[in-house]
């Protein structure tokens, strides 16, 4: 008589697991940085956007690319050696507040100097969050996931309204091929080279979205009522915004390791549907 191996029951979701994915969904599908900043400061970002000169866009795109490359070098060379610090989030916020004060004093023109510094500081904080959710940063794919967080901050391509292509799972889908290519390059070559075509394509994809949020930050600093002190506040909030996104992102990855990506992402989509249904009822 043929013997079959015993069936293995799938892992059972605990109440805490359900609470965790609900929290991740709330974080990852919140409104854009610009919208939250308006609520925080009570100042319309649109005025700052109008004040940015035409050449500011080129400076922001260049600064964003430079910042992500600097952060990527940190991710590839040092993150696996670092250890988590319980006080690091506050330290990182204080450090970026200092650089934000510089940005507030000199405006968007300071971005080529300020942004690579603040982005690298933010990355270390993101890495701490990753470790707290069980990520092994000796793994190149986990380090790339830290950089991936910078693509999650803007909820629409225009930066002005919500967009269906900017949901968390949609953004991950857009980045998936680039992450896979970079991770495969690391597996084949034993190292991730910042100048490799795979990494260049990955950075370009992340920078495309990160630059939108950076533009919103630069516009906020341009508002006359904000200035240098406001610049420090904006950068502190900017750091906290990405720390929160990192928490949501790495909660999702932890649950995916435990239950499988398909199961977790299906659960996430169900949450999105229930939220949409609730909103439709409220709007009636």
C-alpha positions, -999 to +999 in steps of 0.1 A: +000+000+000+014+034-010+021+057+018+018+094+013+035+120+034+013+136+060-004+168+049+011+198+066-015+224+077-006+260+066+005+283+094-024+298+113-027+336+116-027+348+152-047+378+164-014+398+165-006+389+129-040+403+118-033+435+138+001+438+123-011+436+087-039+461+095-013+485+109+010+480+079-020+488+056-028+520+074+008+531+072+014+522+036-018+535+021-018+568+039-020+601+021+011+616+005+039+634+023+026+668+009-009+662+022+004+653+057+027+682+057-001+706+049-020+692+079+011+696+101+022+731+091-011+745+080+007+760+050-002+752+014+026+734-005+013+747-038+027+782-030+062+767-026+059+747-058+051+779-077+081+796-062+105+769-073+125+781-104+125+760-136+160+748-130+151+735-096+137+703-111+170+694-127+188+701-094+164+679-075+166+650-099+204+651-098+205+655-060+181+626-056+202+603-078+233+613-059+216+608-026+204+573-034+238+562-048+254+574-016+228+555+005+232+524-017+270+524-010+262+525+027+236+497+022+261+475+004+292+482+024+282+488+060+247+478+069+254+441+074+280+451+100+259+475+120+239+466+151+205+479+160+203+507+186+171+513+205+176+551+206+187+554+169+153+567+156+155+598+178+192+603+169+185+600+132+156+625+135+179+650+153+206+646+127+183+651+098+167+681+116+201+697+117+207+692+079+171+704+074+180+737+092+207+742+065+181+735+038+157+759+053+183+786+054+196+781+018+165+766+002+163+741-027+199+751-038+213+733-008+199+699-018+230+686-036+248+689-003+220+683+022+201+654+006+229+628+003+237+633+040+201+632+052+192+602+030+222+582+043+212+590+079+176+580+071+188+547+056+205+537+088+172+543+106+154+522+080+179+494+085+172+494+122+135+490+115+144+461+091+164+443+117+136+447+142+113+428+118+138+399+114+156+410+083+191+395+078+211+424+062+239+401+052+214+392+025+218+416-005+181+414-013+172+426+023+196+455+019+180+464-015+146+463+004+159+491+026+165+513-005+131+503-018+115+522+010+124+555-006+101+546-035+071+543-013+066+579-002+046+595-030+010+584-036+007+597-072+029+604-102+017+640-102+021+645-065-013+662-065-038+634-061-041+598-052-034+573-079-042+536-083-008+529-097+008+542-064-006+516-040+020+498-020+016+465-039+016+483-072+049+501-064+065+468-053+053+452-085+070+480-105+103+475-086+102+437-085+121+431-117+148+456-108+152+441-073+154+406-088+180+416-114+202+433-087+199+403-063+208+379-092+238+400-101+249+397-064+244+359-064+264+355-096+293+379-087+294+376-050+291+414-046+268+442-055+286+468-076+270+503-074+280+510-110+266+478-125+237+481-150+214+461-127+220+486-098+218+516-121+184+505-133+172+498-098+184+533-085+167+550-115+134+534-107+135+543-070+147+578-078+118+584-101+094+582-072+117+595-044+123+628-064+086+636-062+086+636-024+119+655-024+102+681-046+074+684-021+099+688+007+118+715-012+086+733-019+076+733+017+109+750+027+102+777+000+071+788+019+081+822+035+065+813+069+087+782+073+124+793+069+153+776+086+134+766+118+106+752+096+132+734+075+144+715+106+108+706+113+101+695+077+132+673+077+123+657+111+089+649+097+104+637+064+126+612+084+096+601+105+075+596+074+100+572+059+106+554+092+069+547+093+069+535+057+098+512+066+079+497+095+049+489+073+071+475+045+091+452+068+060+440+087+048+429+053+080+412+044+081+394+078+045+381+073+054+370+038+083+350+051+060+334+076+029+327+055+040+332+019+038+363-003+006+352-022-013+347+011-002+379+027-007+400-003-042+386-009-050+395+027-037+430+021-059+434-010-089+423+011-081+450+036-079+475+007-113+464-006-129+467+028-115+502+033-128+512-002-162+498+006-164+517+039-154+549+022-182+544-004-207+540+024-194+572+041-197+592+008-233+583+002 
